[in-house]
Amino acid sequence: MARMRAVDAAAAILRKEGVSTVFGVPGAAINPFYSALRKEGGFDHILARHVEGASHMAEGFTRANPGNIGVCIGTSGPAGTDMITGLYSASADSIPILCITGQAPRARLYKEDFQAVDIESIAKPVTKWAVTVREPDLIPRVFQQAFHIMRSGRPGPVLIDMPIDVQMAEIEFDLDTYSPLEAYKPAATRAQAEKAIELLNASERPLIVSGGGVINANASELLQEFAELVNVPVIPTLMGWGTVADDHPLMAGMVGLQTSHRYGNQTLLASDFVFGIGNRWANRHTGSVDVYTEGRKFVHVDIEPTQIGRVFGPDLGIASDAGAALKLFIEVAKEYKAAGKLRDRAAWVADCQKRKATLQRKTNFDNVPLKPQRVYEEMNRAFGPSTTYVSTIGLSQIAAAQFLHVYKPRHWINCGQAGPLGWTIPAALGVVAADPGREVVAISGDYDFQFMIEELAVGAQFKLPYIHILVNNAYLGLIRQAQRGFEMDYCVQLAFDNINAPETEGYGVDHITVVEGLGCKAIRVHKPEDIQPAIEQARAWMKEFSVPVVIELILERVTNIAMGTELHNVTEFESLAEAGIDAPTAISLMD
């Protein structure tokens, strides 16, 4: 065996596990690991401006392509705590990322050492595993176990904390004999598949709910094959959006209190059976359990056994990887079809398609300042099926989910459950780093955009071009809308008279100047007819300069986006579409 520093073994293992891109911020206690990365070679390191930004870049990198694992690195103390939001976001959405931190020497732990903190304890609630490695010889096995844990069962993040003396210590390690551990994935049984198909076949108006677990399993093609075989409409969750293309005849719309379609909610309420695959019944999707479940039977397939029954007890629960389960469902369904036992769902599918063609929201507004609905209409015109959208939370994300179209898995990249403001810019950079040839379009409100705006400098420095759609109403729009129930508009206004930029006309921050100061390009749009030329200009700038380009769209100050407290009680604040001209870029035209 070769004798080497523990960190040299760790860097070599990263290469063996398929890591070639890392995001981070160096510092005193992690410098030995950085020296190992330099010595090993073959790593593309992207220097973040904030360690939280590095963790979100790692998330975007993982989410972009199957099999990716994003890695973020920081020094001790505040760098580790800066990563916690990224770990929480990754954990909530079942995203594997590896966070690596340096730490004070072992002898100095618990002795008031500068920037020393028990990051292991802090990170445990938001990781699958968090560990401070106290013995140098454990380093290779801890890294091996980290990748095994991240990939096994429900995917998720891991944090490895390394005291500086552990990093520097010499160990015996034979890289030639190192091999990644095979990930564990639970699989459905034949008996479970037969029971599931039996329940599906007994129903009158069934739906398939396709969740993020289908994307994590890289099983979207299997999901579509199954849906087409049994001819059952599909409701993707926000995390499962793209598992079936929006223009597929079986795509029945999204369901929920916010990120949903009118036709999706109505179709769910009309159903009598729901086949959930790789979803978690999150409350933004379900609303109250009583309304969601009334009059319906449920099958729930999830890779995590304790997720089944967490929100409500299904009629049949199956602990399984989505891909493994779908293969069995297809096998059993084919047998049903060959035997002539599959029910004819043509009338139910036609009923769902009718709702999809009639229950549309209006987007074709000519108002100045802009209504957000018109922005998404123009985005539909400009961006095609290969576009990847990246967004976090807020009215901008909710409206995007209501009006945009997604056609492929991993082309809607969204932190679905945590929703930290500031996530969008670094996540988009991570996506571009993972797949430089992809057209990436990020969507932010002004507050999300300002949270981690400094990361745009990373895009300029490392040539990571993408288009950022910034819808600016100078408000914390979603919180302002939520305050309606309290009859207040309090502490949510971002507008002010900018003495240095009167051209902002009271909207406050001059985003154009800030963006340009960070090395990127930007353009401001006030009128609907100027949106398409702005997008064309953005594409030209990206090609010329290879930097992020921001398109700032000045919105009306107050827009209330459709949402409600229950699936049957969503408030529509704006006009509804009455003819095709009202929603000209909808998937199913009304006339």
C-alpha positions in Angstrom: 0.0 0.0 0.0 1.1 3.6 -0.6 1.7 6.0 2.2 0.0 9.4 1.8 -1.7 12.2 3.6 -5.3 11.4 4.5 -6.5 14.3 2.3 -4.7 12.9 -0.7 -6.6 9.7 -0.3 -9.9 11.7 0.0 -9.1 13.7 -3.2 -8.3 10.5 -5.1 -11.6 8.9 -3.9 -13.6 11.9 -5.1 -12.1 11.2 -8.6 -12.9 7.4 -8.3 -16.5 8.3 -7.3 -16.9 10.4 -10.5 -16.4 13.9 -9.1 -14.7 16.4 -11.4 -16.4 19.7 -10.5 -16.4 21.2 -7.0 -17.7 24.5 -5.6 -16.2 26.2 -2.6 -14.4 28.9 -0.7 -10.9 28.0 0.7 -9.8 28.9 4.2 -7.2 28.0 6.8 -8.6 24.8 8.1 -9.5 23.4 4.7 -6.3 24.4 2.9 -4.7 20.9 3.3 -7.7 19.5 1.3 -7.3 22.2 -1.3 -3.6 21.2 -1.6 -4.8 17.6 -2.2 -7.2 18.7 -4.9 -4.4 20.7 -6.6 -2.0 17.7 -6.4 -4.6 15.2 -7.7 -5.5 17.4 -10.6 -8.5 17.0 -12.9 -10.9 19.1 -10.7 -12.8 22.2 -12.0 -13.1 24.4 -8.9 -15.7 27.2 -9.0 -15.0 29.9 -6.4 -18.2 31.0 -4.8 -18.6 34.4 -3.2 -20.5 33.0 -0.3 -20.4 29.4 1.1 -24.2 29.2 1.1 -23.9 30.0 -2.6 -21.5 27.1 -3.1 -23.9 24.7 -1.5 -26.7 25.8 -3.8 -24.4 25.5 -6.8 -23.8 22.0 -5.7 -27.5 21.4 -5.6 -28.0 22.8 -9.1 -25.2 20.6 -10.3 -26.8 17.5 -8.8 -30.2 18.3 -10.1 -29.1 18.9 -13.7 -28.2 15.4 -14.7 -28.8 11.8 -13.5 -25.9 10.5 -11.4 -24.4 13.9 -10.6 -23.3 14.6 -7.0 -22.4 18.2 -6.3 -19.6 18.9 -3.9 -19.1 22.1 -1.9 -16.1 22.9 0.3 -15.5 25.4 3.1 -13.3 26.0 6.1 -14.3 25.7 9.7 -17.0 27.5 11.7 -19.0 30.0 9.7 -18.3 28.2 6.4 -20.0 25.1 7.8 -23.0 27.0 9.2 -23.3 28.9 5.9 -23.9 25.5 4.2 -26.8 24.6 6.5 -29.4 26.2 4.3 -28.1 24.3 1.3 -28.1 21.0 3.3 -31.7 21.7 4.4 -32.8 22.4 0.8 -31.1 19.3 -0.5 -32.4 17.1 2.3 -36.0 18.4 1.9 -36.0 17.5 -1.8 -33.9 14.3 -1.6 -30.9 15.7 -3.4 -27.5 14.2 -2.8 -24.7 16.8 -2.2 -21.5 16.4 -0.3 -20.4 19.2 2.0 -16.8 19.1 3.2 -15.5 21.3 6.0 -12.2 21.8 7.7 -12.0 21.9 11.4 -9.7 23.0 14.3 -7.1 20.4 15.4 -8.6 17.6 17.6 -6.7 18.8 20.7 -8.4 22.3 20.3 -12.0 21.1 20.0 -14.1 22.4 22.8 -11.3 24.8 23.9 -12.5 28.1 22.4 -10.4 27.7 19.2 -10.9 30.4 16.6 -13.8 29.5 14.2 -14.2 26.1 15.7 -17.8 24.8 16.0 -19.5 21.5 16.4 -20.8 21.4 12.8 -21.5 17.7 13.1 -24.3 18.3 15.7 -25.6 21.4 13.8 -25.8 19.6 10.5 -27.3 16.3 11.7 -31.0 17.3 11.5 -30.6 18.4 7.8 -28.4 15.6 6.5 -28.5 11.8 6.0 -25.2 11.7 7.8 -22.9 14.3 9.4 -19.6 13.3 10.9 -16.4 14.8 12.3 -13.6 12.4 11.4 -11.4 12.0 14.5 -9.0 9.3 13.2 -6.9 9.8 10.0 -7.2 6.1 8.9 -11.0 6.5 8.8 -10.9 9.2 6.0 -11.0 6.8 3.1 -13.9 4.7 4.6 -15.8 7.8 5.6 -15.7 9.1 2.1 -16.7 5.7 0.7 -19.6 5.5 3.1 -20.7 9.1 2.3 -21.2 8.3 -1.3 -22.9 5.0 -0.4 -25.3 6.8 1.9 -26.0 9.6 -0.5 -27.0 7.2 -3.3 -28.8 4.6 -1.2 -32.6 4.6 -0.5 -34.0 8.1 -0.4 -31.0 10.2 -1.7 -29.8 13.1 0.4 -26.9 15.2 1.6 -23.9 14.3 3.7 -21.4 16.5 5.6 -17.8 15.4 6.4 -15.9 17.6 8.8 -12.1 17.0 9.0 -9.9 18.5 11.7 -6.8 19.9 10.2 -4.4 17.5 11.9 -6.5 14.6 10.7 -6.2 15.9 7.1 -2.4 16.2 7.4 -1.7 12.9 9.0 -0.1 10.1 6.9 -2.0 6.9 6.3 -1.7 3.7 4.3 -4.1 3.5 1.4 -4.3 1.4 -1.8 -6.3 3.4 -4.3 -6.0 0.6 -6.9 -8.2 -1.6 -4.7 -10.8 1.1 -3.9 -14.2 0.5 -5.4 -17.5 2.5 -4.8 -20.1 0.6 -2.7 -23.2 -0.5 -4.5 -26.1 1.6 -3.6 -29.1 0.0 -1.9 -32.5 0.5 -3.5 -35.6 -1.2 -2.1 -37.7 -2.9 -4.8 -41.4 -3.8 -5.1 -42.5 -7.4 -5.1 -44.5 -9.1 -7.8 -47.4 -9.5 -5.3 -47.4 -5.8 -4.5 -47.5 -4.9 -8.2 -50.4 -7.3 -8.8 -52.4 -5.7 -6.0 -51.6 -2.2 -7.2 -52.8 -2.9 -10.8 -55.8 -4.7 -9.4 -56.8 -1.6 -7.4 -56.1 0.6 -10.5 -58.2 -1.6 -12.8 -61.1 -1.6 -10.4 -61.4 2.2 -10.4 -63.6 4.4 -12.7 -61.6 7.6 -12.8 -57.9 6.9 -11.9 -55.0 9.3 -11.9 -51.2 8.8 -11.6 -49.4 11.3 -9.4 -45.7 11.5 -10.5 -43.3 12.9 -8.0 -39.6 13.8 -7.7 -38.8 10.2 -6.9 -39.4 9.3 -10.5 -36.8 11.9 -11.6 -34.4 10.8 -8.9 -34.7 7.2 -10.2 -34.2 8.4 -13.8 -37.5 6.6 -14.5 -39.5 9.2 -16.5 -39.6 7.0 -19.6 -40.9 4.1 -17.6 -43.6 6.4 -16.0 -44.7 7.5 -19.5 -44.7 4.0 -20.8 -46.8 2.8 -17.9 -49.3 5.7 -18.2 -49.7 5.1 -21.9 -50.1 1.3 -21.4 -53.0 1.7 -18.9 -54.2 5.0 -20.6 -54.4 6.9 -17.3 -53.9 10.7 -17.0 -50.9 11.9 -15.1 -50.6 14.7 -12.5 -47.0 15.7 -11.9 -46.1 17.3 -8.6 -43.9 20.4 -8.7 -40.8 18.2 -8.1 -42.0 15.7 -10.8 -42.8 18.3 -13.4 -41.4 17.1 -16.7 -41.7 13.4 -16.1 -44.5 13.6 -18.7 -44.3 16.5 -21.2 -46.8 19.2 -20.8 -48.2 18.6 -24.3 -48.6 14.9 -23.8 -52.3 13.9 -24.1 -52.2 12.2 -20.7 -50.7 15.2 -18.9 -53.6 16.3 -16.8 -52.1 19.4 -15.1 -50.6 20.1 -11.7 -52.6 20.1 -8.5 -52.2 22.2 -5.5 -53.0 25.4 -3.5 -50.5 27.5 -5.4 -48.4 25.9 -8.2 -51.3 24.3 -9.9 -53.6 24.5 -12.9 -57.4 25.1 -12.7 -57.9 22.0 -14.8 -55.5 19.9 -12.7 -57.4 20.7 -9.5 -60.7 20.0 -11.1 -59.5 16.7 -12.5 -58.2 15.5 -9.1 -61.5 16.4 -7.5 -63.3 14.4 -10.2 -61.1 11.3 -9.6 -61.8 8.2 -7.5 -58.3 6.6 -7.4 -54.8 8.1 -7.1 -51.7 6.1 -7.9 -48.8 8.1 -6.3 -45.3 7.2 -7.5 -42.2 8.8 -5.9 -44.2 11.6 -4.3 -44.5 12.7 -0.7 -48.0 14.3 -0.4 -46.6 17.7 0.5 -49.2 20.1 1.7 -48.8 22.6 -1.1 -50.0 19.8 -3.4 -52.7 18.3 -1.2 -54.2 21.1 0.8 -56.1 19.5 3.7 -56.0 15.7 3.8 -59.7 15.5 4.2 -60.5 17.2 1.0 -57.7 15.5 -0.9 -58.6 12.0 0.1 -62.4 12.1 0.2 -64.0 9.6 -2.1 -60.7 8.3 -3.3 -58.5 5.2 -2.9 -54.7 5.5 -2.9 -51.7 3.5 -3.8 -48.4 5.1 -2.6 -45.0 4.1 -3.9 -42.0 5.7 -2.2 -38.4 4.7 -1.8 -38.5 5.7 1.9 -40.7 3.3 3.9 -41.5 5.8 6.6 -42.8 8.3 4.1 -45.7 5.9 3.5 -48.3 6.9 6.0 -46.6 10.0 7.1 -49.3 12.3 5.7 -52.2 9.8 5.4 -52.5 6.1 5.2 -52.9 4.7 1.7 -55.0 1.7 0.7 -51.7 0.1 -0.4 -48.2 1.2 0.4 -45.2 0.0 -1.5 -41.6 0.8 -0.3 -39.7 0.8 -3.6 -37.4 2.7 -5.9 -39.8 4.2 -8.5 -37.9 2.6 -11.5 -38.0 -0.8 -10.0 -41.7 -0.5 -9.2 -42.6 0.8 -12.6 -40.9 -2.1 -14.3 -43.1 -4.5 -12.4 -46.3 -2.4 -13.0 -45.6 -2.4 -16.7 -45.0 -6.2 -16.6 -48.3 -6.9 -14.8 -50.3 -4.3 -16.9 -49.1 -6.0 -20.1 -50.4 -9.3 -18.8 -53.7 -7.6 -18.1 -53.8 -6.2 -21.6 -52.9 -9.5 -23.3 -55.8 -11.1 -21.3 -58.2 -8.3 -22.4 -58.7 -7.3 -18.7 -57.5 -3.6 -18.9 -60.4 -1.2 -18.7 -61.0 1.3 -21.5 -60.2 4.8 -20.2 -60.9 6.7 -23.4 -64.0 8.6 -22.0 -62.1 9.6 -18.8 -59.1 10.8 -20.7 -61.3 12.8 -23.0 -63.0 14.3 -20.0 -59.6 15.4 -18.6 -58.5 16.8 -22.0 -61.7 18.9 -22.2 -61.0 20.5 -18.8 -57.4 21.2 -20.0 -58.7 22.9 -23.1 -61.3 25.1 -21.3 -60.1 25.9 -17.7 -57.3 28.4 -18.6 -56.2 31.6 -16.9 -55.7 34.7 -19.0 -52.2 35.8 -19.9 -52.7 38.2 -22.8 -52.6 41.5 -20.9 -51.2 44.7 -22.5 -50.8 46.6 -19.2 -47.9 48.9 -18.5 -46.4 48.4 -16.0 -46.4 44.7 -17.0 -48.6 42.1 -15.5 -46.5 39.0 -14.7 -48.9 36.7 -16.7 -47.8 38.4 -19.9 -44.2 37.9 -19.1 -44.7 34.1 -18.9 -46.7 34.2 -22.1 -43.7 35.8 -23.9 -41.4 33.3 -22.3 -43.5 30.5 -23.8 -43.0 32.1 -27.2 -39.3 32.6 -26.8 -38.2 29.4 -25.1 -38.7 25.9 -26.5 -38.9 22.4 -25.2 -35.2 22.1 -24.4 -35.1 25.1 -22.1 -34.3 24.4 -18.4 -36.0 26.7 -15.9 -34.5 27.4 -12.4 -36.5 29.0 -9.7 -36.9 29.1 -5.9 -40.0 30.5 -4.2 -42.4 33.5 -4.3 -45.0 34.8 -6.6 -42.6 34.6 -9.5 -42.2 30.8 -9.0 -45.9 30.2 -8.4 -46.9 32.1 -11.5 -44.2 30.3 -13.5 -45.6 27.0 -12.5 -49.1 28.1 -13.5 -48.1 29.5 -16.9 -44.9 28.0 -18.2 -44.4 24.7 -20.0 -41.9 21.9 -19.2 -41.3 19.0 -21.5 -38.4 17.0 -20.1 -37.3 15.7 -16.7 -34.7 17.9 -14.9 -35.8 20.9 -17.0 -37.7 22.4 -14.1 -35.2 22.8 -11.3 -36.8 24.1 -8.2 -36.1 23.8 -4.4 -39.6 22.6 -3.8 -39.9 22.3 0.0 -37.3 24.6 1.6 -37.6 27.5 -0.9 -34.7 29.6 0.4 -34.5 33.1 -1.0 -31.3 33.7 -2.9 -31.2 30.1 -4.2 -31.8 30.8 -7.8 -28.6 32.5 -9.0 -26.2 29.9 -7.5 -28.4 27.0 -8.5 -28.6 28.2 -12.1 -24.8 28.5 -12.1 -24.5 24.9 -10.9 -26.8 23.8 -13.7 -24.7 25.6 -16.3 -21.5 24.1 -14.8 -23.0 20.6 -15.1 -24.3 21.0 -18.7 -22.7 24.0 -20.4 -24.6 23.4 -23.7 -28.0 23.7 -22.1 -30.2 26.8 -22.4 -30.8 27.8 -18.8 -33.4 30.4 -17.8 -33.6 31.5 -14.2 -36.7 33.2 -12.8 -36.6 35.5 -9.7 -38.6 38.2 -8.0 -36.5 41.2 -7.0 -36.1 40.0 -3.4 -34.8 36.6 -4.2 -32.5 38.2 -6.8 -31.0 40.6 -4.2 -30.3 37.9 -1.6 -27.3 36.4 -3.3 -26.7 38.8 -6.2 -22.9 38.6 -5.6 -22.8 35.1 -7.1 -23.4 36.7 -10.5 -19.6 37.6 -10.3 -19.0 33.8 -10.3 -20.9 33.5 -13.6 -18.8 36.3 -15.1 -15.5 34.9 -13.8 -16.0 31.3 -14.8 -18.0 32.0 -18.0 -21.3 30.4 -17.0 -23.8 32.1 -19.2 -27.6 31.9 -18.7 -30.6 34.2 -18.9 -32.1 35.5 -15.7 -35.7 36.7 -15.9 -36.1 39.3 -13.1 -39.7 40.3 -12.4 -39.5 43.4 -10.3 -42.4 44.7 -8.4 -40.3 46.1 -5.5 -42.2 43.9 -3.1 -42.0 40.8 -1.0 -44.9 39.8 -3.2 -45.9 36.4 -1.7 -45.6 37.6 1.9 -47.6 40.7 1.0 -50.3 38.5 -0.5 -50.3 36.3 2.6 -50.7 39.4 4.8 -54.1 40.1 3.2 -55.6 37.7 5.7 -54.3 40.0 8.5 -55.5 43.2 6.7 -52.0 44.6 6.5 -49.2 45.5 4.2 -46.4 45.6 6.7 -42.6 45.5 6.3 -42.8 44.0 2.8 -42.2 47.1 0.6 -38.9 47.3 -1.2 -39.6 50.5 -3.1 -37.7 53.8 -2.4 -36.5 56.8 -4.3 -32.9 55.9 -5.4 -31.0 59.2 -5.3 -28.4 57.7 -7.6 -30.8 56.3 -10.1 -33.9 58.4 -10.7 -34.6 56.2 -13.8 -35.7 53.4 -11.5 -38.8 55.6 -10.9 -39.2 54.7 -7.3 -38.7 51.0 -7.6 -35.5 51.3 -5.5 -32.4 49.2 -6.4 -30.8 49.9 -9.7 -30.3 46.2 -10.7 -28.8 47.1 -14.1 -25.9 49.0 -12.5 -25.3 46.3 -9.9 -25.4 43.5 -12.4 -23.0 45.4 -14.7 -20.7 46.1 -11.8 -20.5 42.3 -11.2 -19.3 41.7 -14.7 -22.5 40.6 -16.3 -25.0 42.2 -18.8 -28.5 43.5 -18.2 -31.4 45.1 -19.9 -34.6 46.7 -18.5 -38.0 46.2 -20.1 -41.2 48.3 -19.4 -43.5 47.3 -22.3 -44.9 43.9 -23.5 -43.7 44.5 -27.1 -40.1 44.9 -25.9 -39.8 41.5 -24.2 -39.0 39.5 -27.3 -36.3 41.9 -28.5 -34.8 41.9 -25.0 -34.6 38.1 -25.1 -32.9 38.2 -28.5 -30.4 40.7 -27.2 -29.7 38.5 -24.2 -29.0 35.6 -26.4 -26.6 37.7 -28.5 -24.8 38.9 -25.4 -24.4 35.4 -24.0 -22.9 34.3 -27.2 -20.5 37.3 -27.4 -19.5 37.5 -23.7 -20.3 34.1 -22.1 -21.7 35.7 -19.0 -25.1 35.7 -17.3 -27.6 38.2 -18.8 -30.3 39.7 -16.6 -33.6 40.8 -18.2 -35.4 43.1 -15.7 -39.1 43.4 -16.3 -40.9 46.2 -14.4 -44.1 44.8 -13.1 -47.1 46.5 -11.6 -46.6 46.9 -7.9 -49.4 44.7 -6.8 -50.5 41.5 -8.5 -52.4 38.7 -6.7 -51.6 35.3 -8.1 -54.3 32.6 -7.9 -54.1 30.5 -4.8 -56.2 29.3 -1.9 -56.7 27.2 1.2 -58.2 24.1 -0.4 -58.2 22.5 -3.9 -61.8 23.5 -4.3 -61.3 27.0 -2.9 -58.6 28.6 -5.0 -59.2 32.3 -5.5 -58.8 33.6 -9.0 -57.9 37.3 -8.7 -57.4 38.0 -12.4 -59.6 37.5 -15.4 -60.0 34.0 -16.7 -59.5 33.0 -20.3 -62.7 33.0 -22.3 -61.2 32.3 -25.8 -57.9 31.2 -27.2 -56.7 34.8 -27.7 -56.8 35.2 -23.9 -54.2 32.5 -23.4 -52.5 32.2 -26.8 -49.5 30.1 -25.5 -51.5 27.6 -23.5 -50.9 24.0 -24.3 -54.5 23.3 -25.2 -56.2 26.2 -27.0 -59.8 26.9 -26.2 -60.9 27.5 -29.7 
